[in-house]
């Protein structure tokens, strides 16, 4: 079975799209998140200095290994923000927002939509 999702680009000139994807069978088989990682990785290139600044803020100034920084630079991750939890009162409907976790490090525009 398929589920619907909405793609809301940051650029006001780009249309909002309603799309469909196969429903994941479980956490191990989440092709949807894999597809989003590919989509987000094609959007912008990370600014190493900005990423280093973000990491320093999160680690309270501790130095991190260069190999770890290289791994962070090459990874694309998706932050999942639950907007509606699947509860009995929502008839187990859930709504989540999927965000490019490195959007700031890539200097991408803020999506105000």
N, C-alpha and C positions, 0 to 999 in steps of 0.2 A: 504493500500500500504506500501511497504517496502522502506527503504533508506539504502544506504551503508555507512559504516564507516571503518576506518582503525585503528587497534590497533598496536601501535608502542612501544614495551617494551623497557625499559632502557638497558637491557642486550643485547650486540651485538650478543650473541649466540642464543638468542630467536628470532624466526621468526616473521616478520611483517605479520599481518593477515588482509585480507579484510573480513568484517563481514556484516551482515544485521540485521536490527531491524525494528519493526513496527513504522511507522511515527506517532509521537504524534498528537493527535487531538487538543491540545491546551496546554497552560501553566499549567492548572490544572491537565492535564492527561499526565504527562511527565514520562512515565515508563522508558524511556531511561536514564534519569538522575538518577532515583532511582536505576536502574541496575548498573550504574557507581559508585554510592555511595557504594553499596554493594561490588563491585569489589575493590574499593580503600580501604575500611575498612578492607579487608582481607589481605592487603599488609602492613605489618609492624605495630609496636605499637608506639604510640607517646611517646616521651621523655618529661616528665612533666617539667623538668628544662629548656629545650630548648624552650618549648611552653611558659613558664612563661617569659623567656627572650624576645621572640617575642612580647608577649602581652605588656610587659613593654616598649618596643621600640615604639609600636603603640600608647600607651596611655601616652607616655612621662613620665613614671615612676609612674603613679597613681596606687594605689593598687586596685585590683579587688576582688570581693567577691569569697570565696572558692567554693560556689555552682556553680558560673559561670565558674570557672576553671574546675570543675568536668564535667560540661556540655560540655565545649570545648574538654575535653579529650575523651568524649564518642561520640562526633559527628564526622561524616565524611562529608566533603563538597567537592563540585566540582566547580572549577573555570572554567568559560567558556570564552575563548579568541577568539573574532571574527577575522578571517584572511581575509575573503572575505565577504563583506556586500551584502545583497540581493537588488541590485539596478537594474534599468532598463538596464543599460549598461552591467550588468553581467547576464542578462536574469533572474533576481531574484534568481540566484543560490547563496547559502551562504555556506561558509566553516568556521567551528569553531574548535578550539582545546579545549579539555576537559582535565583538569589537576587536580591531587590530590592536593587540597589546603593545606593539612597537610604534604606533602611529605618531607619538610625540617624538621618539628617537629618529623617525624618518622625516620629521618636519612637515608632516601632512596637515592640511587644514582641519580645524575643528569642525565636526559635523554638527551644525546647529539645527538641523532638521529633526 
